[in-house]
Structures are given as structure tokens and as C-alpha cells.
Amino acid sequence: MSPTRNVPQVLVQIDDCLALVAAERGGALWRLAEAGRQLDATVVRLPPGAAVEEYVEPHPSDLDVLLLVIEGTGWLGTGASRRPMGARSVVWLPRVAPRALTAGPDGLVCLIVHQRRPAPTAKGLPSVPVPLPALAGVEGGEGPCLLDRVCSACGRVSIESSARYCSRCGEALPSRAF
């Protein structure tokens, strides 16, 4: 057992995360990675004009998401409507609701938090890859960071962008932005 596992900690200063990556670059800036946690959390930056296409969690057992806009502006797409978001907005994304995000002219930086998905058993592994939202408006195809493909249990990097679980050990891969 880690000596700090059950001790409250300051994990990150958001300004330090923002300073590490140029404002025009998007992707995950920080992830909660402490062993034994019950939550997953990620700080994500969408560069100006970038979008996460409409997405609905594909399985009823998937989780609600809480999103806190740290800086910038953008829009939350909720099916047929679009709602503005700004710094300090707190957004609830129910697991069954369609959602899309679009960054405004200054980009969008969000803290995304949800309950950690339990590691699946062998019979619980999905039989086909689950499509995940595409990040539009980011040059170069894949985002600048592959942290969402690295298994926290065994360190294997998934070659499939849509993989949800590690093919080596079955551990849930870090969650995508949405």
C-alpha cells in the first residue's frame, strides 16, 4: 500500500498544466492516476474552434460526467440545441444524453470527472471496438497526447484509438474526454 494512498493531497496546479502545452494545442493536460481511486479525472484543452462531435455513451452501465470549465468559452450541444459555456460553468452530462462540445475563439479548458469504471472480467470485455467521438479542428490527425491509450496497470499502449480496455490485462483504459 502506498504511504499516501489514504492521505488527502494537492495533486496539480492548473496553471502549471496550462503552461506545459501551447494554447493552440489540444488534448489531455493532466489525469488522475492515483492507485485505488474511485474517480477518474482529466484536464482537457480544446484549441480555438475544435469540436468533440456528438456522442452518447454506448452502454447503459457507462457513467454520468461532470465537467467544469476552467477557462475559455464554448458551446454544449445537447441534441437539437446548443448552450453557451464560459469559465466557471459546471455542466452535467447524463450518460444517456447526446452531447457535443465546441471550443470558442479562445479555446476551452475543462476538468472532467466521473466515477472510475471497474476493471472488466473476461466475459465483460466488449466484442467490438466502441467508436469514440472524433476531435475536429486539431491538425495532424491524432491529438498531441496518447495518455488515454496507456494502461495504468501494465503500461501497454493500445494501437487502437477506440479501445476501452487493455488487451493485455483487461484494465479499463483512461477515459476519453467525453
Long-range contacts (C-beta under 8 A, 24 or more apart in sequence): 2-34, 2-35, 2-36, 5-34, 5-35, 5-36, 9-34, 12-43, 14-43, 14-70, 14-109, 14-111, 17-43, 18-45, 18-71, 18-109, 21-45, 21-144, 23-47, 23-107, 24-48, 24-107, 25-144, 26-50, 26-107, 26-135, 26-138, 26-143, 26-144, 27-138, 27-143, 27-144, 27-145, 28-143, 28-145, 28-147, 28-148, 28-174, 28-177, 29-109, 31-147, 31-174, 33-152, 37-116, 38-115, 38-116, 39-113, 39-114, 39-115, 39-116, 40-113, 40-114, 40-115, 40-116, 40-117, 40-174, 40-175, 41-111, 41-112, 41-113, 42-111, 42-112, 42-174, 42-175, 42-177, 43-70, 43-109, 43-110, 43-111, 43-112, 44-109, 44-110, 44-112, 44-177, 45-107, 45-108, 45-109, 46-72, 46-74, 46-101, 46-102, 46-103, 46-107, 46-108, 46-109, 46-110, 46-135, 46-137, 47-103, 47-107, 47-137, 47-138, 48-103, 48-104, 48-105, 48-106, 48-107, 49-102, 49-103, 49-105, 49-137, 50-102, 50-103, 50-107, 50-108, 50-135, 50-136, 50-137, 50-138, 51-100, 51-101, 51-102, 51-103, 51-135, 51-136, 51-137, 52-100, 52-101, 52-102, 52-133, 52-134, 52-135, 52-136, 52-177, 52-178, 53-100, 53-133, 53-134, 53-136, 54-79, 54-98, 54-99, 54-100, 54-133, 55-98, 55-99, 55-100, 55-132, 55-133, 55-178, 56-96, 56-97, 56-98, 56-99, 57-95, 57-96, 58-130, 58-131, 59-130, 60-95, 60-96, 62-95, 62-117, 63-95, 63-114, 63-115, 63-117, 64-92, 64-93, 64-94, 64-95, 64-114, 65-92, 65-93, 65-95, 65-112, 65-113, 65-114, 65-178, 66-90, 66-91, 66-92, 66-93, 66-112, 66-113, 66-114, 67-91, 67-92, 67-93, 67-110, 67-111, 67-112, 67-113, 68-110, 68-111, 68-113, 69-108, 69-109, 69-110, 70-109, 70-110, 70-111, 71-106, 71-107, 71-108, 71-109, 72-103, 72-104, 72-106, 72-107, 72-108, 72-109, 73-103, 73-104, 73-105, 73-106, 73-108, 74-101, 74-102, 74-103, 74-104, 74-108, 75-101, 75-102, 75-104, 76-100, 76-101, 77-101, 77-102, 93-178, 99-178, 100-133, 101-177, 101-178, 103-137, 110-177, 112-175, 112-177, 112-178, 114-175, 116-172, 117-172, 117-175, 118-172, 119-153, 119-170, 119-171, 119-172, 120-165, 120-170, 120-172, 121-170, 122-170, 125-165, 125-170, 126-164, 126-165, 129-160, 129-162, 129-163, 129-164, 130-162, 130-164, 131-162, 132-161, 132-162, 132-176, 133-176, 133-177, 133-178, 135-177, 147-174, 148-173, 148-174, 148-175, 148-176, 149-173, 150-174
